[in-house]
């Protein structure tokens, strides 16, 4: 799955990285003092949901393009 992240602050775009997303969510949780195991669980759940959403969006665009 090839997904590009476009930054809204004018910086360059970059390829989507689930590892980067997970690290960012984990850091945000730990920054507000969420316990490590809960932060890891939250990061895993969010990444899973984002990954599923991206797959569904791609299927939808493929379906629209084919029609």
C-alpha positions as CSV (number, residue, x, y, z in Angstrom):
1,X,0.0,0.0,0.0
2,X,1.6,3.3,-1.1
3,X,0.2,6.3,0.9
4,X,1.7,9.8,1.0
5,X,1.4,12.1,3.9
6,X,1.0,15.7,2.9
7,X,2.0,18.2,5.6
8,X,-0.2,21.2,6.2
9,X,2.7,23.5,7.3
10,X,4.4,23.6,3.9
11,X,7.0,21.0,4.6
12,X,7.7,18.2,2.1
13,X,5.4,15.3,1.8
14,X,6.6,11.9,2.9
15,X,5.6,8.2,2.6
16,X,3.2,7.0,5.3
17,X,5.0,5.0,7.9
18,X,3.0,3.0,10.5
19,X,6.2,2.8,12.6
20,X,6.5,6.6,12.7
21,X,2.8,6.9,13.6
22,X,3.1,4.4,16.4
23,X,6.2,6.1,17.8
24,X,4.4,9.5,17.7
25,X,1.3,8.2,19.4
26,X,3.4,6.4,22.0
27,X,5.4,9.5,22.7
28,X,2.3,11.7,23.0
29,X,0.8,9.2,25.5
30,X,3.9,9.0,27.6
31,X,4.2,12.8,27.5
32,X,0.9,13.0,29.4
33,X,2.0,10.3,31.8
34,X,0.0,7.4,30.5
35,X,1.5,4.2,31.9
36,X,3.8,2.4,29.4
37,X,1.6,-0.6,28.8
38,X,-1.5,1.5,28.3
39,X,0.4,3.8,25.9
40,X,1.6,0.9,23.8
41,X,-1.8,-0.6,23.7
42,X,-3.4,2.7,22.6
43,X,-0.7,3.2,19.9
44,X,-1.3,-0.3,18.6
45,X,-5.1,0.2,18.5
46,X,-4.8,3.5,16.7
47,X,-2.3,2.2,14.2
48,X,-4.5,-0.9,13.5
49,X,-7.6,1.4,12.9
50,X,-5.7,3.8,10.7
51,X,-4.3,0.9,8.7
52,X,-7.8,-0.6,8.2
53,X,-9.2,2.8,7.3
54,X,-6.5,3.3,4.6
55,X,-7.2,-0.1,3.2
56,X,-10.9,0.6,3.0
57,X,-10.3,4.0,1.4
58,X,-8.1,2.5,-1.3
59,X,-10.7,-0.2,-2.0
60,X,-13.3,2.5,-2.3
61,X,-11.2,4.6,-4.8
62,X,-10.4,1.4,-6.8
63,X,-14.1,0.6,-7.0
64,X,-15.0,4.2,-8.1
65,X,-12.2,4.2,-10.7
66,X,-13.3,0.8,-12.1
67,X,-17.0,2.0,-12.4
